[in-house]
């Protein structure tokens, strides 16, 4: 069954910041609904994951919330500067989003899924606790701690067309990320291209081995940013997985 989808702007107003987001909801479906929260990658935005959000609401009949990390891109609609952004700040943002979505009147707080791309995939993996039912990670950037741990930024630099400061380095996880994800026992699916020049596939393989219940799906010939054909296949795979988990 497919549903018509309503889309509403639903920003989260906090004391110190605003997180811009949109809620995609299946129309004419009653009761409390499972929800998937979608996190974008570095210098990306909610708009870049809205295709999956719409598919999840329309095909799976679940709520889908996509949002902008504070300072997460040069065109973020959330408050904050990229000079203040880090993995730690984005984990804090996502935890606020999880709290917000769980407390929506139409949300079934016991059936929350997380989806994340690249840096948003790393953040999703590190923010997940046992209240999260499943994780879907697209080329998650588990390479970030290795790539940035010895960097020192005296003023600011341009990375992926956005400005970063020393706060990005200072906000790296102070723990081994692979040991951390061993604590999450829910189902995890990692999607990764074997031609990814930004996040080497070895990180996806190590993550899949570290999670207690994970599988890795390799997309042959795909890089960091899937082709339209691979993106369609990805969306179908995730929608099928969500439907199987909530039925």
C-alpha positions as CSV (number, residue, x, y, z in Angstrom):
1,X,0.0,0.0,0.0
2,X,1.2,3.5,-0.8
3,X,0.3,6.7,1.0
4,X,0.0,10.3,0.1
5,X,2.7,12.2,2.0
6,X,2.3,15.5,3.9
7,X,5.4,17.6,4.5
8,X,5.6,20.1,7.3
9,X,8.4,22.3,8.5
10,X,9.0,21.4,12.1
11,X,12.1,23.2,13.5
12,X,13.3,22.4,17.0
13,X,13.7,25.5,19.1
14,X,16.3,25.0,21.9
15,X,17.6,27.5,24.4
16,X,20.9,27.8,22.6
17,X,20.1,27.0,19.0
18,X,17.5,26.1,16.4
19,X,17.6,22.9,14.4
20,X,15.7,23.2,11.2
21,X,13.8,20.1,10.1
22,X,10.9,18.7,8.0
23,X,8.5,16.0,8.9
24,X,7.2,13.7,6.2
25,X,4.1,11.8,7.3
26,X,1.8,9.3,5.5
27,X,-1.7,10.8,5.2
28,X,-4.8,8.9,6.4
29,X,-2.9,6.6,8.7
30,X,-4.0,6.5,12.3
31,X,-2.3,5.5,15.5
32,X,1.3,6.1,16.6
33,X,3.8,5.5,13.9
34,X,7.4,4.3,13.7
35,X,9.8,7.0,12.6
36,X,13.1,7.2,10.7
37,X,15.5,10.1,11.3
38,X,17.7,11.0,8.4
39,X,21.1,12.7,8.9
40,X,23.0,14.3,6.0
41,X,26.7,14.4,5.3
42,X,29.3,17.2,5.5
43,X,28.3,20.4,3.7
44,X,25.0,18.8,2.8
45,X,21.5,19.4,4.1
46,X,18.1,17.9,4.8
47,X,17.2,18.4,1.1
48,X,19.7,15.8,0.1
49,X,18.0,13.0,2.1
50,X,14.4,14.1,1.4
51,X,14.1,11.6,-1.4
52,X,14.5,8.8,1.1
53,X,12.3,10.6,3.6
54,X,9.4,10.8,1.1
55,X,9.8,7.2,0.1
56,X,9.8,6.0,3.7
57,X,6.6,7.9,4.4
58,X,4.9,7.0,1.2
59,X,5.9,3.4,0.8
60,X,6.5,2.3,4.4
61,X,3.8,4.3,6.1
62,X,6.2,5.7,8.7
63,X,7.2,9.1,9.9
64,X,10.4,10.5,8.4
65,X,12.3,13.5,9.8
66,X,15.2,15.1,8.0
67,X,17.0,18.1,9.4
68,X,20.1,20.4,9.1
69,X,23.0,20.0,11.5
70,X,23.9,23.3,13.1
71,X,26.7,24.7,11.1
72,X,26.6,21.5,9.1
73,X,26.9,23.2,5.7
74,X,27.3,26.5,4.0
75,X,23.6,26.6,3.3
76,X,22.2,25.1,6.5
77,X,18.8,26.5,7.7
78,X,19.7,25.7,11.3
79,X,21.5,28.2,13.5
80,X,25.2,28.2,14.0
81,X,28.4,28.5,12.0
82,X,30.5,25.8,10.4
83,X,33.4,27.2,12.5
84,X,31.7,25.8,15.6
85,X,30.7,22.4,14.0
86,X,32.3,19.1,15.0
87,X,31.3,15.5,15.3
88,X,30.5,16.1,18.9
89,X,28.3,19.1,18.2
90,X,26.4,17.0,15.6
91,X,26.0,14.1,18.0
92,X,24.4,16.6,20.4
93,X,22.1,17.8,17.6
94,X,21.0,14.3,16.7
95,X,20.3,13.4,20.3
96,X,18.0,16.5,20.5
97,X,16.3,15.4,17.2
98,X,15.8,11.9,18.6
99,X,14.2,13.3,21.8
100,X,12.0,15.5,19.7
101,X,10.8,12.8,17.4
102,X,10.1,10.3,20.2
103,X,7.9,12.9,21.9
104,X,5.8,13.7,18.9
105,X,2.1,12.8,19.6
106,X,1.9,10.6,16.5
107,X,5.3,8.9,17.1
108,X,5.8,5.4,18.4
109,X,8.9,6.1,20.5
110,X,9.8,2.4,20.7
111,X,10.3,2.1,16.9
112,X,12.9,4.7,15.9
113,X,15.3,4.1,13.0
114,X,18.4,6.2,12.1
115,X,19.8,6.7,8.7
116,X,23.0,8.7,8.1
117,X,25.2,9.5,5.2
118,X,29.0,9.9,5.4
119,X,29.7,12.1,8.5
120,X,26.0,11.9,9.3
121,X,26.5,8.1,9.3
122,X,29.3,8.3,11.8
123,X,27.3,10.6,13.9
124,X,24.2,8.3,13.8
125,X,26.3,5.3,14.8
126,X,27.8,7.1,17.8
127,X,24.5,8.6,18.9
128,X,22.5,5.4,18.8
129,X,21.6,3.7,22.0
130,X,19.4,0.6,22.7
131,X,16.2,2.6,22.2
132,X,17.1,2.8,18.5
133,X,15.6,-0.1,16.6
134,X,18.0,-0.2,13.5
135,X,20.7,1.8,11.8
136,X,21.1,2.3,8.1
137,X,24.5,3.9,7.2
138,X,25.6,5.1,3.8
139,X,29.4,5.2,3.4
140,X,29.7,6.2,7.1
141,X,32.8,8.3,7.7
142,X,34.6,6.2,10.4
143,X,37.8,7.6,8.9
144,X,37.3,11.0,10.4
145,X,39.1,10.4,13.7
146,X,42.1,9.0,11.8
147,X,42.1,11.8,9.3
148,X,41.8,14.7,11.7
149,X,43.4,13.6,15.0
150,X,46.8,15.2,14.4
151,X,45.5,18.3,12.6
152,X,46.0,21.8,14.1
153,X,44.1,24.7,12.6
154,X,45.5,28.1,13.6
155,X,42.7,30.1,12.1
156,X,40.3,28.4,9.7
157,X,40.5,26.2,6.6
158,X,38.3,25.3,3.7
159,X,37.2,21.7,3.6
160,X,34.6,20.4,1.2
161,X,33.7,24.0,0.3
162,X,33.0,25.0,3.9
163,X,35.1,26.7,6.7
164,X,36.3,24.6,9.6
165,X,38.2,25.7,12.7
166,X,40.2,24.0,15.5
167,X,36.8,23.2,17.1
168,X,36.3,20.5,14.5
169,X,39.5,18.8,15.7
170,X,38.8,19.4,19.4
171,X,35.3,17.9,18.9
172,X,36.6,14.5,17.7
173,X,35.4,11.5,19.8
174,X,37.8,11.0,22.8
175,X,37.3,7.3,22.5
176,X,37.8,4.5,20.0
177,X,34.8,4.7,17.7
178,X,34.9,1.0,16.9
179,X,34.9,-0.1,20.5
180,X,32.0,2.3,21.1
181,X,29.8,0.8,18.4
182,X,30.3,-2.6,19.9
183,X,27.7,-1.6,22.6
184,X,24.9,-1.2,20.1
185,X,23.1,-4.5,19.6
186,X,20.4,-3.5,17.1
187,X,20.4,-4.4,13.5
188,X,22.8,-2.4,11.3
189,X,23.1,-2.3,7.5
190,X,26.1,-0.5,6.0
191,X,26.0,0.5,2.3
192,X,29.3,1.3,0.6
193,X,30.8,1.6,-2.8
194,X,34.0,-0.2,-3.7
195,X,35.2,2.8,-5.6
196,X,35.0,5.3,-2.7
197,X,38.0,7.7,-2.7
198,X,36.8,9.7,0.3
199,X,36.0,6.9,2.9
200,X,38.0,3.8,2.1
201,X,35.8,0.7,2.2
202,X,38.1,-0.8,4.8
203,X,36.4,1.4,7.4
204,X,33.0,0.0,6.4
205,X,34.4,-3.5,6.7
206,X,35.8,-2.8,10.2
207,X,32.6,-1.2,11.3
208,X,30.6,-4.2,10.1
209,X,32.8,-6.5,12.1
210,X,32.6,-4.2,15.2
211,X,28.8,-4.0,15.4
212,X,27.3,-7.2,17.0
213,X,24.6,-7.4,14.4
214,X,25.7,-5.8,11.1
215,X,25.9,-6.6,7.5
216,X,27.7,-4.7,4.7
217,X,26.2,-4.3,1.2
218,X,28.8,-3.4,-1.3
219,X,27.8,-1.4,-4.5
220,X,30.2,-2.3,-7.2
221,X,31.7,0.7,-9.1
222,X,30.1,3.3,-6.8
223,X,32.0,6.1,-5.1
224,X,31.3,8.6,-2.4
225,X,28.0,9.8,-3.8
226,X,26.0,7.1,-5.5
227,X,24.8,7.3,-9.1
228,X,21.1,7.8,-9.6
229,X,20.6,4.1,-10.4
230,X,22.4,3.1,-7.2
231,X,20.5,5.6,-5.2
232,X,17.2,4.2,-6.3
233,X,18.4,0.7,-5.4
234,X,19.5,2.0,-2.0
235,X,16.2,3.6,-1.3
236,X,14.4,0.4,-2.2
237,X,16.6,-1.7,0.0
238,X,16.1,0.6,3.0
239,X,12.3,0.8,2.5
240,X,12.1,-3.0,2.3
241,X,14.1,-3.3,5.5
242,X,11.9,-0.8,7.4
243,X,8.7,-2.5,6.2
244,X,10.1,-5.8,7.3
245,X,11.0,-4.4,10.7
246,X,7.6,-2.8,11.4
247,X,5.2,-5.3,10.0
